[in-house]
Every structure is written in structure tokens, then in C-alpha cells.
Amino acid sequence: MFTDMMSEGFIVIDREGKIQVYNDKAKEIFGIRDDQQINQEKGKISNGDIVIIADNSIGQDDGKMDSNSLKVLGIKDKDIDIGDSLIAIGMFNKKSVDEPVFKLLKKGHNEEFLRLETTFLGIDIEVEIDFASKIISIKVRDEEYIMNYINAIGHMVILDKDTKMMKFYQSQGYTARGESINDILKGSQYRAKGKDTENLDVIGRNIFEIHKSDSIIQQFYEAAKGKDISYIDEFEEINGFPTMCTLLHVEDKGQRIGAALKVEDISQIKTVIAERDNAIKELEKAAEQLLEGEILNKTFPSFVGNSQQIEHVKKMALKASKTNSNVLILGESGTGKTILAKAIHENSKLKDKPFIHVNCGAIPENLLESELFGYEKGAFTGARNDGKKGFFEIANGGTIFLDEIGDISQNLQVKLLQIIQEKSFYRVGGTEKVTVNIRIIAATNKNLEEEMIKGNFREDLYYRINVFPIWIPPLRERKQDINLLIELLLPRICEEIGCENKRISSEAINLILKYDWPGNIRELENILERAVNLAEGNNIISKHITLKIDRHKSMDHSILPLRQFLEEQEKIAIENTLSFYGGDKKKAIEALNISKTTFYERIKKYNIE
């Protein structure tokens, strides 16, 4: 037929809606040709068959499937609604040794993937809905069945109850063939696929048998019946396929005898546009992240690190610098609490005002009160004749940083609470109230909640200072920052000592990376300073790195529940592999020799980026 030579799809129906012409290109566009697919015999679903379903929008293009449709698989969940995304595996109309399994995402979710990896009745099955790329993949053992979609699709694979081999798989054009998920589950027969398979004969069949009754097909039918509807090159969607359509009247001697629909497949064009739009979004996102990273690094140049944990700390610190709220910095000794406190002050509107650092743990308790609040003349033996301003008065208008606040006594905690609440206090030995306007940043290496339980720290004071908490992770939890810290610290140490800049060998760095750093950055700085002094030339090698390893502590630390230990090692392996390949996830998956589904599940589980 000459119409089979056309580059567009061409369909003609008569006044009754019966198909008179349906060329090869139209069959190709709507997936009606079965001879170019994986071989599959015709048949129908049987009790005991294993059914695998992946549907990105329940009820939209799956034969109007709903939660009741899934009862034949043993899935009875009232939470499954129209529009939800679903992956489900179960046995058809028969109770299985293995319970049916499913995963669900509610309508309107923002996830990029929905994945399910399991072994069902001894068969390895992996299913993935990639919402970003609009691809659904069902993998059974080593055989993968992939379908692309534009808006919605219901993918399905059936395994024979006896052989456990594939007996049916979904493919494009299933609506026209009457092979949607719901049709199959209701017992409809499915056609054979593959080489030498007879194509679906559509000639003489009603157009609504082949294409669902959407607006374009309804208009096509009405135009054939005599209604004055026609157009040229309009975008329309047919059976979920984006097309450019032209609707023409077919007349004989001035009488309407039918209608013709010329269809051009533009799904590839739409895919290219979508890919372009996604690429632009990714570039914009990357540019925003890069700009944000540059802003944070410029804002906090002394607080070095680009790990996810430190990026979060910098973001929190930037927010803290824009408020007047009290800040509580938490973290082990040597993590950089003082540096962060000063950086918050220097980026606040108080940057030109005083920043007073008070190490509460370093001042004897009997002197701390007078140092903080000052004293009047003759307040105690040895007091200056003219009295003395305390740190709070000196800091007036600016910021006071109370380092190691967890070490102050209960009596001082009461006075500190008063100054926070009333913005005023009395000097030691004084009767005149002193009013101040200051911003308090506090820091501690103690767990203040535990100290409250023990009765060592006042609960009301804790909530007053803990308005804006920032946790700085220990160095052992962000070892990817060590190289940057060495780059910052080593030249500075060499300059302070008065020697030429020294280089550090990769073996020495590897030794440093294996250490747990209980003293954090302060200990790293001390180790580097010692190495600079020990190295006679310009190169620091592993023998110059002297680490104090507590073998008993190391053994105690290593005794963990087996599952926790394995999970920690798994997380480290994934992080190290991603770091080695510069964040290339595809290469990391290959190197780790795990499936893509497993990889992304672990990424989510361990919060790895």
C-alpha cells in the first residue's frame, strides 16, 4: 500500500468509526508492531504466576488499575490511591511462601527514584522507576525489560508459575493491544511478540478498540460522522504519545464518508527538549551551589573544610551571624569553636564592636565572678582602689564569647541567667545596677543535657543560651577535610617557626588519615609543628609524623556490634570510592561491584552526597 511509504502515521476511518487505513508508520508510532521485540508466546495469566508491576501513576495509563486490582496479588492496603507511584511483586491468585512486597510513593512526591530490590521465591528481582529520566526498568536475574514514558505508564512482567521464566512482558502499544496491567490481571489474553510474529490486524476494527476514548480520538470520530472539525499541525497526545496531528475530512461527491488523521511522532523532540531543560536546571543548580560554596568560603576563610558536615556548619554560622540570638557552639576540644565564634561576630552587624573571649575553664572559680562582672573598690582583699570593669562591661555593644560554659559553678549560672534575662547585673561589692547590651556566644565540649540531669547545669540557663545551637563534628568524622587543613596549617607553621616551606609526602598524609585525632585540629596542628621541627630537609615523611596511639582505647573503640561495625565499614568504603573517582557514581558502582539500586539505597541510608 502506498501509505506505508509515508514518513508520517496515517489512519483513515469511515462514518462508523471502523479503521480503513492504518499504515506501518502509525503502527510503529503506537507500538502495534510486535515483530521487533523479544520473543514471547501468546497466552494469559494463570493462578500461581509471579507478577511484577511498576506504575508511575496508578490509574492513569494502566487500564484504570486501583488498590482493589492488587488484591489478586495478596496486596490489601487502603493507603494506595490513584496517582501514587508503585512497585509490587506477588503471586497471582495464590498464597505464596514469600509474602507479596511493594513500595509506594504518594502522589505529588519529589523523589527522583523509586527502587525495590529483593529475592522472591529464589528469584533475584530489581525494579526501578526513574522519574527524572522517565524510565521504568524491571530486571529479572540478568534479563532487563525497559520502558520509556512521557506522562504515565504501567509496566509489567509475568513469570511462569512452574518454570519461573518470563511468559509476558509489557511493551509500547499495550493500550492498543488491550494489554494494560488491569486488562491482564482481569484475564485478558495477550499477543505474541518477537520475530515472525503476526502483527495486530486493525483493519475493520473500531477506532476506540485500538485507542482509548480521549479528546483527539473523539474528535476524529465526530469528524468522520460529519461534524465540521479539522486542523493542521496541532499538538495532541494519543495513548500517552506526544504527536503533531493533522485532521482532514474524507468526502465523495460532496458527502462526508469518513476522516483521515496524519500523525507525526514528536516524542524524540520532546525528550531532547526535556533533556535540555534538565541539563539547564542541573547547570543552574551547580552554579548556585558553586556560588554558595564561594560565599561560605569567603565568609569563613579561617574555618577550613568542604565536607558536607562543615558546609552545614558554615551555613548555620552564616544564619547565626544575621541574627541577635544567643548561640551555643558544641563540639569536642580542638574542633575550632573559638574560630567559629569569632567568624560569626566578624560577619555580624556587631563586627566593629568588641569581641571578648572568656575561657571559663581556665580562670579559677574564686576569680571568675569578678573577672566577668567586675568589682568596686575595696570589694575584697587585694582589690584595686579604683575598682575594675568586668568582661561583660568591656564587651558592651558587642559580643562576649563564653568558652567552656559547662565549667562554671551553680552560683555564677544564676548571675549569668540574670544578665541574659534583664541585660543588667551588679559588680562584686557594688550596689549600682550596670546595664549592658551584648550578644552572647557560648561554647562547650560537654553534653549539657547530661549535665542538667546530673544537676550540674541549670535547665533555665540551658534553654536561654541554646537558642541557636551549632554542632562542630570531630575531625575523625570529616577526614576528607584533612588535606585542606594541612594546606592551610603547614605554611603558617613554617612561617611562625621561621623556616622555608616544607612539603609533606603522600605516605605521611596516609598515616595522618588513618589516625582518629582525639585532639582534633589542635592535635593536628601540634603534630605538624613537631614534624616541621624534626624534618631536616624540605620534605616531611612518615617517620616525622609521631602519633600517640592508645592501643587499649583503640581496642575498646573497635568492639562494636557486628552489624554496626559492618555498616560503618560499608559507609567508609562508599565514601572513599566516591572520593577516589571524584564523585563519579557510575564508576563507583562498577568499582564496588554492586547494583545501581543497592548503591542508591545505601547512599540514602548513610546520607552520603
C-alpha positions in Angstrom: 0.0 0.0 0.0 1.4 3.4 -0.9 0.6 4.8 2.6 3.2 2.5 4.0 5.8 4.6 2.2 4.8 7.7 4.1 7.1 9.1 6.8 4.1 10.0 9.0 1.5 7.8 10.5 -1.7 7.8 8.5 -5.1 6.5 9.8 -8.5 6.6 8.0 -11.8 5.6 9.5 -15.3 5.5 7.9 -18.5 7.1 9.3 -19.0 4.2 11.7 -15.5 4.6 13.1 -14.1 1.5 11.5 -10.5 1.6 10.5 -9.9 1.5 6.7 -6.2 2.5 6.6 -3.6 2.2 9.3 -0.1 2.4 7.8 3.1 0.9 9.1 4.4 4.2 10.4 1.3 4.6 12.6 1.8 1.1 13.9 5.4 1.9 14.7 4.4 5.2 16.5 1.8 3.5 18.7 3.8 0.3 19.3 1.3 -2.0 17.5 4.1 -3.9 15.6 5.3 -6.9 17.6 7.9 -8.3 15.2 10.8 -6.1 16.5 10.7 -7.2 20.1 11.9 -10.0 22.5 10.2 -13.3 21.7 7.2 -14.1 23.8 4.3 -16.6 23.2 0.7 -15.5 23.3 -1.3 -16.6 26.4 -3.0 -15.3 29.5 -2.2 -15.1 33.2 -2.6 -18.2 35.3 -3.0 -18.8 39.1 0.4 -19.1 40.7 2.2 -16.9 38.1 4.6 -14.4 39.6 3.6 -10.8 38.7 6.0 -7.8 38.8 4.4 -4.3 38.4 6.0 -0.9 38.1 3.5 2.0 37.7 4.5 5.7 37.9 0.9 6.9 38.3 -1.8 4.4 39.4 -5.0 4.7 37.3 -3.6 6.9 34.6 -2.4 4.5 31.8 -2.7 1.1 33.2 -6.3 0.2 32.4 -7.7 2.1 35.4 -6.0 0.0 38.0 -6.6 0.8 41.6 -6.0 -0.7 45.1 -8.7 -3.4 44.5 -6.9 -4.6 41.4 -3.9 -5.6 43.6 -5.9 -7.9 45.8 -5.2 -10.7 43.3 -1.6 -10.4 44.3 -2.3 -10.6 48.0 -1.8 -6.8 48.4 -4.5 -5.3 50.6 -3.5 -1.7 51.5 -6.1 1.0 51.8 -3.3 3.7 51.6 -2.8 3.0 47.9 -4.5 5.8 46.0 -5.0 7.0 42.4 -1.9 8.9 41.2 0.5 7.1 43.6 3.7 5.5 42.3 4.0 1.8 43.0 6.3 -1.2 42.6 4.7 -4.5 43.5 5.7 -8.2 43.4 3.3 -11.0 44.2 1.8 -14.4 43.2 -1.4 -14.3 41.1 -4.5 -15.7 42.9 -2.4 -17.9 45.1 -0.9 -17.7 48.6 2.9 -17.8 48.4 5.6 -18.9 50.8 7.0 -15.4 50.3 4.7 -12.6 51.2 3.9 -10.1 48.5 6.2 -7.0 48.6 5.6 -3.5 47.4 6.9 0.1 47.7 4.8 3.2 47.4 5.3 6.9 46.9 2.3 9.2 47.4 1.1 11.4 44.6 2.9 14.7 44.5 6.2 13.4 45.9 9.5 15.0 44.9 11.7 11.8 44.8 13.9 11.1 41.8 13.7 7.3 42.1 11.6 4.5 43.5 13.5 1.3 43.8 12.8 -2.2 45.0 15.5 -5.0 45.1 14.5 -8.4 46.5 14.7 -12.1 46.1 11.2 -13.5 45.6 10.8 -17.3 45.7 14.5 -17.6 45.0 14.4 -15.2 42.0 16.6 -12.0 42.1 14.4 -9.1 41.0 15.3 -5.4 40.7 12.8 -2.7 39.8 13.4 1.0 39.4 11.2 3.9 38.4 13.4 6.8 37.3 11.2 9.9 37.5 13.8 12.3 36.2 14.7 10.3 33.1 11.2 8.9 32.7 12.4 5.3 32.5 11.0 2.2 34.2 13.2 -0.9 34.4 12.3 -4.4 35.6 15.2 -6.7 35.9 14.7 -10.5 36.5 18.0 -12.3 37.0 20.1 -10.9 34.1 17.2 -10.0 31.8 16.1 -6.4 31.8 12.8 -5.0 30.5 12.9 -1.3 30.0 10.1 1.1 29.0 10.3 4.9 28.5 7.3 7.1 29.1 6.2 10.7 28.6 3.5 11.2 31.3 2.4 7.8 32.7 2.9 4.1 32.1 2.2 0.8 33.7 5.0 -1.7 33.2 4.6 -5.4 33.9 6.4 -8.7 33.7 4.9 -12.1 34.4 7.0 -15.2 35.3 5.6 -18.7 34.7 4.5 -20.4 37.9 6.3 -23.7 37.0 9.4 -22.7 35.0 9.8 -19.3 36.7 10.8 -17.9 33.3 9.3 -14.8 31.6 5.9 -15.6 29.9 4.8 -11.9 29.4 6.4 -8.5 29.4 4.8 -5.1 28.8 5.8 -3.1 25.7 4.8 0.1 23.9 1.4 -0.1 22.3 -0.2 -2.1 25.1 -3.3 0.1 25.2 -4.0 -0.6 21.5 -3.5 -4.4 22.1 -5.7 -4.4 25.2 -2.8 -5.5 27.3 -2.7 -2.9 30.1 -1.9 -4.1 33.6 -5.6 -4.2 34.7 -6.6 -6.0 31.4 -4.1 -8.7 32.1 -5.0 -9.1 35.7 -8.6 -9.5 34.7 -7.7 -12.4 32.5 -7.4 -10.7 29.0 -5.3 -12.7 26.5 -2.1 -11.2 25.4 -0.5 -11.4 22.0 2.8 -13.0 21.0 5.8 -10.8 20.4 9.1 -11.2 18.5 10.5 -12.2 15.1 8.0 -13.6 12.6 5.1 -12.7 14.9 1.9 -11.7 13.1 1.2 -8.0 13.6 -2.1 -7.0 15.1 -4.7 -6.6 12.3 -6.6 -3.4 13.0 -8.4 -3.0 9.6 -12.1 -3.2 10.1 -11.9 -2.7 13.9 -13.5 0.2 15.7 -11.0 3.0 16.4 -12.0 3.0 20.1 -10.8 -0.6 20.4 -7.3 0.4 19.4 -7.1 3.9 21.0 -8.8 4.9 24.3 -11.5 7.5 24.0 -9.5 10.6 24.6 -10.4 14.0 23.1 -8.4 13.7 19.9 -9.9 10.2 19.0 -13.4 11.5 19.9 -12.9 14.5 17.5 -11.5 12.1 14.8 -14.7 10.0 15.1 -17.0 13.0 15.2 -15.3 14.5 12.1 -15.9 11.1 10.3 -19.6 11.3 11.3 -19.9 14.7 9.6 -19.0 17.3 12.2 -17.1 20.4 10.9 -13.8 19.7 12.7 -10.4 19.9 11.0 -6.9 21.3 11.8 -3.3 21.2 10.6 -0.2 20.5 12.7 -1.7 20.7 16.2 0.0 19.1 19.2 -2.1 16.2 20.6 -1.4 13.3 22.9 -2.7 9.9 21.8 -2.3 6.8 24.0 0.3 8.7 26.0 2.4 9.5 22.9 3.1 13.2 22.0 2.2 13.8 18.4 1.7 16.5 15.8 -1.6 15.9 14.2 -3.5 17.0 11.1 -7.2 16.1 10.9 -8.8 16.0 7.4 -12.3 15.2 6.1 -12.7 12.4 3.5 -15.5 13.1 1.1 -17.0 11.5 -2.0 -19.2 13.6 -4.3 -19.6 16.2 -1.6 -20.7 13.7 1.0 -18.7 13.0 4.2 -17.7 9.3 4.2 -15.0 9.4 6.9 -11.9 11.2 8.2 -8.1 10.9 8.0 -5.6 11.6 10.7 -2.0 12.3 9.9 0.3 11.7 12.9 3.9 12.7 13.4 5.8 11.3 16.3 7.4 14.1 18.3 8.3 12.1 21.4 12.0 12.3 20.5 11.8 16.0 20.1 10.1 16.3 23.4 12.7 14.0 25.0 15.5 16.2 23.6 13.8 19.3 24.9 13.3 17.7 28.3 16.9 16.6 28.4 18.0 20.2 27.5 15.7 21.6 30.2 17.1 19.1 32.8 20.7 20.0 31.8 19.9 23.7 32.2 18.4 23.1 35.6 21.4 21.0 36.7 23.8 23.7 35.4 21.8 26.4 37.3 21.8 24.2 40.4 25.6 23.6 40.1 26.2 27.3 39.6 24.1 28.1 42.7 26.0 25.5 44.8 29.3 26.8 43.5 28.3 30.4 44.3 27.0 29.4 47.7 30.3 27.5 48.4 32.3 30.5 47.3 30.3 32.8 49.6 30.7 30.5 52.5 34.5 30.1 51.9 34.9 33.8 51.6 32.8 34.5 54.7 34.6 31.9 56.8 38.2 31.7 55.4 39.7 30.5 58.7 37.2 27.7 59.1 38.6 25.3 56.6 36.7 22.3 55.1 34.5 21.4 52.2 32.9 18.2 53.6 29.1 18.0 53.8 29.3 18.4 57.6 31.4 21.5 57.5 29.4 23.1 54.7 26.4 22.6 57.1 28.2 24.3 59.9 29.2 27.2 57.7 25.6 27.7 56.6 24.3 27.6 60.2 27.1 30.1 61.2 26.1 32.4 58.4 22.5 32.4 59.5 23.6 32.9 63.1 25.6 36.0 62.1 22.5 37.6 60.7 20.6 37.4 64.0 21.0 38.8 67.5 20.0 35.4 69.2 22.3 33.7 71.6 24.4 31.0 70.0 25.7 27.7 71.6 28.6 26.1 69.8 29.0 22.4 70.7 31.9 20.1 69.9 35.0 18.3 71.2 38.1 20.2 72.3 40.2 21.3 69.4 37.4 21.4 66.8 37.6 25.1 66.2 34.8 26.5 68.4 36.7 29.7 69.1 37.5 30.3 65.4 33.8 29.8 64.5 32.6 32.1 67.3 34.9 34.9 66.1 33.9 34.4 62.5 30.2 34.7 63.5 31.0 38.0 65.2 33.0 39.3 62.3 30.2 38.7 59.9 27.5 40.2 62.1 26.4 43.8 62.4 28.5 44.0 65.6 31.7 43.4 63.7 33.1 46.8 64.5 32.2 46.4 68.2 34.2 44.5 70.9 34.6 40.7 70.8 35.7 39.4 74.2 36.8 35.8 74.6 36.5 34.4 78.1 37.8 30.9 78.8 35.6 30.0 81.8 37.5 26.8 82.4 40.9 28.5 82.6 40.0 31.1 85.2 40.0 29.9 88.9 36.4 29.8 90.2 37.1 32.3 93.0 38.3 34.9 90.4 35.8 34.1 87.6 32.9 36.2 89.1 35.0 39.3 89.5 36.5 38.9 86.0 33.1 38.5 84.4 31.2 41.2 86.3 34.0 43.4 87.6 34.2 44.8 91.2 34.0 48.0 93.2 37.0 49.4 95.1 37.6 47.6 98.4 35.3 44.7 97.4 37.8 42.2 98.6 41.4 42.0 99.9 43.8 42.9 97.0 41.1 44.7 95.0 42.3 47.8 93.1 41.5 51.1 94.7 39.5 52.3 91.6 37.7 49.0 91.1 37.7 47.2 87.8 35.3 46.7 84.8 34.4 43.1 84.1 34.3 41.3 80.7 30.6 42.0 80.3 31.1 45.8 80.6 34.1 45.7 78.3 32.0 43.7 75.7 29.1 46.2 75.9 27.7 46.8 72.5 29.5 43.8 71.0 29.9 40.1 71.6 31.1 38.1 74.6 32.2 34.5 73.9 31.9 32.3 77.0 34.1 29.4 76.2 33.7 26.2 78.2 30.5 27.5 79.8 29.8 24.0 81.1 32.6 24.5 83.7 31.0 27.5 85.6 29.5 27.0 89.1 25.9 27.0 90.0 26.2 30.4 91.7 27.6 32.0 88.6 25.0 30.3 86.5 22.3 32.2 88.5 24.1 35.6 87.8 24.6 34.7 84.1 20.9 33.9 83.8 20.1 37.3 85.3 22.2 39.1 82.8 20.6 37.3 79.9 17.1 38.0 81.1 17.5 41.5 82.4 20.5 42.8 80.5 21.9 44.1 83.8 24.0 43.0 86.8 25.8 44.2 89.9 29.6 44.4 90.2 31.1 42.4 93.0 30.7 44.6 96.1 28.6 47.1 94.2 25.1 48.4 94.8 24.5 50.2 91.5 23.0 48.2 88.6 25.1 48.1 85.4 23.1 47.8 82.2 24.7 46.3 79.0 23.6 45.4 75.5 25.6 42.4 74.4 25.3 39.3 72.2 26.3 36.0 73.9 28.0 33.2 72.1 28.7 30.2 74.4 30.7 27.0 73.7 31.3 23.7 75.5 32.8 20.3 74.9 30.3 18.8 77.5 26.9 17.3 76.9 24.8 19.9 78.7 21.7 17.8 78.7 23.5 15.1 80.7 24.9 17.8 83.0 21.3 19.0 83.6 20.2 15.5 84.5 23.1 15.3 87.0 22.1 18.6 88.5 25.4 20.4 87.4 23.8 22.8 84.9 20.6 24.8 85.3 17.8 23.9 82.9 16.6 27.5 82.5 20.1 28.7 81.6 20.5 25.9 79.1 17.4 27.0 77.2 18.4 30.6 77.3 21.8 30.0 75.7 20.7 27.2 73.4 18.6 29.4 71.1 20.8 28.8 68.1 22.9 25.6 68.5 25.7 24.7 66.1 27.4 21.3 66.3 31.0 21.1 65.0 31.8 17.4 64.2 35.1 15.9 65.3 37.9 15.6 62.8 37.6 11.8 62.6 34.1 12.2 61.2 35.3 14.5 58.4 38.7 13.2 57.4 38.1 14.5 53.8 38.9 17.9 55.2 42.4 17.0 56.4 44.2 17.7 53.2 42.8 21.2 53.1 43.7 21.7 56.8 47.3 20.6 56.1 47.4 23.1 53.1 46.4 25.9 55.5 48.4 24.9 58.6 51.7 23.8 57.2 52.8 27.1 55.5 51.6 29.0 58.6 53.6 26.8 60.9 56.7 27.1 58.8 56.4 30.9 58.8 55.9 31.0 62.6 59.0 28.8 63.1 61.0 30.8 60.6 61.9 28.1 58.2 61.3 27.5 54.5 58.0 26.0 53.4 58.1 22.2 53.6 56.2 19.6 51.6 54.6 16.5 53.1 54.8 13.1 51.4 51.7 11.0 50.4 52.9 8.3 52.8 52.8 10.8 55.7 49.4 12.0 54.7 48.1 8.4 54.5 49.4 7.9 58.1 47.6 11.0 59.2 44.3 9.9 57.5 44.4 6.6 59.3 44.6 8.3 62.8 41.4 9.1 64.8 42.5 12.5 66.1 41.0 12.6 69.6 42.6 16.1 70.0 41.1 17.2 66.6 42.5 20.2 64.7 44.6 21.4 67.7 46.3 18.0 67.8 46.8 18.0 64.0 48.5 21.4 64.3 50.8 20.2 67.1 51.8 17.0 65.1 52.6 19.1 62.0 54.6 21.6 64.1 56.6 18.7 65.6 57.1 17.2 62.1 58.4 20.6 60.7 61.0 20.7 63.6 62.0 17.0 63.0 62.4 17.2 59.2 65.9 18.4 58.4 65.2 19.0 54.7 62.2 20.4 53.0 60.3 17.1 52.9 58.1 15.7 55.7 57.9 11.9 55.5 56.1 9.3 57.6 58.9 8.9 60.2 58.4 12.6 61.1 54.8 12.0 62.0 54.7 10.9 65.6 51.2 9.8 66.6 50.3 8.9 70.2 48.1 5.8 69.8 46.4 4.4 72.8 46.3 0.7 72.0 43.8 -0.2 74.8 41.5 2.7 73.8 41.8 1.6 70.1 40.8 -2.0 71.1 37.8 -0.7 73.2 36.7 1.5 70.4 36.8 -1.3 67.9 34.5 -3.6 69.9 31.1 -2.9 68.3 28.0 -5.0 67.5 28.9 -6.8 64.2 26.0 -5.1 62.3 27.1 -1.6 63.3 30.7 -2.4 62.5 29.8 -3.7 59.0 27.6 -0.7 58.3 30.4 1.7 59.3 32.8 -0.1 57.1 30.3 -0.1 54.2 29.8 3.7 54.6 33.5 4.3 54.6 34.0 2.1 51.5 31.3 4.0 49.5 32.7 7.4 50.6 36.3 6.5 49.8 35.3 5.1 46.4 33.3 8.2 45.5 36.2 10.4 46.7 38.7 8.4 44.6 36.5 8.7 41.4 35.8 12.4 42.0 32.1 11.8 42.7 31.5 9.7 39.5 28.7 7.4 40.8 28.8 5.2 37.7 32.5 4.4 38.2 31.9 3.9 41.9 29.2 1.4 41.3 31.4 -0.6 38.9 34.4 -0.5 41.4 32.2 -1.6 44.3 30.6 -4.3 42.2 27.1 -3.7 43.4 23.8 -3.0 41.6 22.7 0.6 41.0 19.6 0.0 43.2 21.8 -1.2 46.1 24.2 1.7 45.6 21.4 4.4 45.8 19.7 2.8 48.7 23.0 2.9 50.7 23.6 6.5 49.6 20.2 7.4 51.1 20.6 5.2 54.2 24.0 6.7 55.1 23.1 10.2 54.0 26.1 10.4 51.6 26.3 13.1 48.9 
